[in-house]
Amino acid sequence: MASLRTFSRLARPVRPSVSLRPAASLSPASSISCQKRLHSQKHPKGFTPPSQEELDELRERVHDFTRREIPEELAAKTDKTNAFPMEMWEKLGEAGFLGVTADEDYGGLGMGYQAHCIVLEEMSRASGSIALSYAAHSQLCINQISLNGTPEQKEKYLPGLIAGTSVGALAMSESGSGSDVGIIRTEDCAGAILYAAERATECTLDCIQLLGGMGYTEEMPASRLLRDAKLYEIGAGTSEIRRMVIGRAFNKQYANA
């Protein structure tokens, strides 16, 4: 797993390395459940979950990056022109954010999905549309090659993708899956995204309501924030697809209850 030394590529000097906190004691039943869940997840080789200190450090660095590189003016321009700022890819690569879940052997951080969620969360605060493009590149492309690619494919594609000199995407060919790429089966993940996406849309609608007529004007960022929030009810699987995922998981889990 990446230690804080891995962050040397980021904008600010690193802090001294910290050790992992001791794990909280679990009952036998919860321990078995936790182990089963961990074993069902895919991570970089030799993965060890990052400590809370490392995750806090990562969040702080992403916040600093977005404040510097994705100001409100750029977010508004991206929304208005419907064009991704292509120079952002190499900036993200230089900051080390494109390979959060990828093996360190190929230039990734090897920090896993919780760390990746933190990067995406902080980036979304600045621009939902830029963040969703980031997610397509780093998760749908880089992470899938990391998980399923051959050694030759990883060696060929991952360094450029992680550096931001190449741009990745995902092509779907699963005729029976639709928006649910790979037939996602984890109801916890689908439920978390569903809840967060719909609450974000709800909050931005409340913002427009509070502003009254001004909420509709381009002078206020509320309309852009609503478009950004709505992206997460559509991108990478719609809210309706996520409800289907959750329903299938519940039906399977409690079929014999």
N, C-alpha and C positions, 0 to 999 in steps of 0.2 A: 504494500500500500504506500501511497505517496506520503512522505512526511512533510513538515513545513518547508524543508529545503527545496521541495519540488516547486514551491511558489517563487523561486528565485527569478523566474522568467517574468513575473508580474511587475507592476509599475513601482511598487514600494519595497524597501528593504525588508527582508524576512525577520521574524522574531525568533528567539531561541526555540529549539525543538521542544515539544512537550510530549509527555507519555500519555498513554490511554488511561482513562479513568477506570477504576475497577467496575466490573459488571455488577448490576444490582442482583440480589439474590432472588431466585424464582422458585415457586413451588414446583414439584415434579410434573404436574399436569401442564402448567404454563411453560415449563422448560421444554417439554416434548413438543408442544404446539409451536413454540418459538423456533426450535431446531428444524421442525418440519417445514415451516415457512421459509427459513433461511436457505434450506437445501433446495427449495423450489425456485430460487432466484438465480439469475446468471450474472456473474461478476467477472472482472479481470482475474487472471491467474494469480494465486497467492494473495487474494483480496482480504484485507482486514478493515473493518469499518473505521472510518475516521473518527477521531475524538470530537467532543463538542467544541473544544478550543480550536481545532482545525476547521470545523464547519463555520464557526463564528468568524475566524480569520478570512475564510473564503468569502463569506457574505460581505464583510467589510470591503474587501478588495473589489468585488463585483460592483458594489455600490459606488465606490470611488471611480471605477471605470465608466459606469453608465452616466454618472454626473459629469464626467469630463468629455466623454465621446458621444453620448446620446442626449444632448440637451433638448429642451422642449422645442426649440426651433427646428432641429433635425427631425424629431418625431412628427411635428406638424407637416414639414415638407415631404416626408416619406408618405404620410397619409394623403396629402393633397395630390402629389404627382403619381402615386401608386407605383413607385419605383424604389427598389431596395438600394441603399447606398453601398455600392460594390466595394468601396475601400474598407468597409467595415469588416469584411472577412479576414483580411490580413491583420487588422487590429485585434480582432478576437483571437486569432491564432497566436499573435505575439504575446497576448495576455495569458495564454494557456487555457482558454475556456472551451475550445472546440473539442478537446479529447478528454473530457472529465471522466467518462466511463471506460476509456480505452487503455490498453496495456501501456506501461511506461516504456516498453521496448520500442514502441513506435512513436514516442513523443507525447503519449497521453499522461493524464494525472493518476489514473487507476483508483479514483476515489469513490466510484459507485454512484448509485441512483439518487440517494439522498442529497449528495453534493450537487449532482446535476440539477435536481429540483430547486436547490437554493440559487444556482446561477440563473435558471429560467425565471424564478420568482422575482429576483432583483432586476433582471433585464426587463421583465414585463411592466414593472413600475414606471420605467422610462418610455417604453413603446411596446405595446402588445404585438403589433405587426412585425417589427424587427425581431422580437423575441420568438414569435412563431416560426419565422424563417430560420432563426438560429436552431430551434428545436428540430426542424426538418433535417437540417444539415448534420447536427451533432448526435441526434438520437435515431432518427429514421434511417440515416445513411451510415455514419461512422459507427454507431453502436451495433448496427446489424452486421456490418462487415467484421467488426471485432468479435461478435458472437458466432457468426456462421461462415466467415470467409476462410479459404484455405491459407496456409502460410504464405504462399506465393501472392495471393490476392492482397493479403494484409500488407506485405512488404511493398507491393506496387502502389496501392491506393492510399493507405492510411497516413503516411508521412505528409503528403501534400494536402490531404483533407484536414488534418489536424493543424497544419501550419496556416491554412486559409488560402493557399495558393491555388487550390482546386475547390470547386463548389459541388456539394453532393445533393442528391435528391432520392426519392423512392418511386419506383415504378411498380404498380400493382398488376398482378396477372391472376388473382384468385377469383374466379368467376362467381363463387358462392359466398364471398365474404363482403363485398361492397366496401363500405367505409371501415369495417372492422378488420384491419390488416392482420393477417395471421390468426384470425379468430381468437382475440384476446380473451383469456379466461379468468383473470384475476379481478374479482368483484371489488376488492378493497381499492385498487387503483382506479377503476372505473367510477366507483362511488365518490372518491375524493375529487376527481376531476369534474364530475357532474355537479357536485355540490358547490365547489369553488367557482366554476364557470357561471352557474346560474346566479350565485350571490353577487358576482362581479357585475353582471348585467343589471341585476336588481338595484345595486348601489348607484350605478351610473344613471339609470332611469330616475332614481330619487334625486340625484344631483340636478338633472335637467328640470325636474318638477320644482325643485327649490329655487332655481334660477328664473323660472317662468319663461317668458318669451326670449330672454337673453340666452337661454340654454340651447336654442336652435341656431344661434348665429355663429359664424366662424371666428368672431372675436373672442369667444370663450372656448376652452379646450374640451368642454363637456361632450360635444358631438363626436369628437375624435376618440375620447375615452370610451364612449358607448360602442363605437365600431370596433375598437380594440378588444373590449370585453366580450362582445358577441363572437369574435373570432374563436374563442375558446369553447363555445357551444357548437362550433362547426368543424374547426380544424382537427385533424387526426382522429376523426370519428365524431359524429354529431351526438347531441344529448340523447336523441332517440336510440341511436346505436348503443350508447352506454347503458341505457335502461334495458335493452335486450341482453347485453352482456351480463348485467347484474341478475336479471330474471333467470337466465339459463343457469348461472352459477347457483342461485338459490334452489332452483328446481332439481339440479343434480345433487346438491348437498343434502336436501331434505326429502328426496324422493321416497325414502323408506321410513320416514319419521312417523 
